[in-house]
Amino acid sequence: MSSVNNAYNLGIFLTGKGMEKIDKASPGGAGRNRTLGLEKPTAMEVPVPSLEAQQTFDTLQSEVVALVPATLGRVFATATQ
C-alpha cells in the first residue's frame, strides 16, 4: 500500500469525480443526511501518485485556497466603486 497524504485525499474527494464516487457509495435519497457505509469507501479507487507529488498538490491547493478571500475582496471592492 502506498503512503497517502490526508490533505491530498481530501482534495481528490472534493473534486467533481471524487464527489461522484462518494455519491455512488451513499445509498438512499438525495438528502443531505445520506449515510456512507464502511465497505464502499474502502473499495473506491483513488489515484495515488508519489508522496512527494501529493505534498506538492497539498501545498499548491493551500496557496490557491489562501488566494480566494483576497481575490473576492478585490472583485467586490471593484464592483462597489
Summary of the structure (lengths in Angstrom):
residues: 81
radius of gyration: 17.1
end to end distance: 54.7
largest distance: 54.7
contacts: 160
relative contact order: 0.15
helix: 64%
strand: 0%
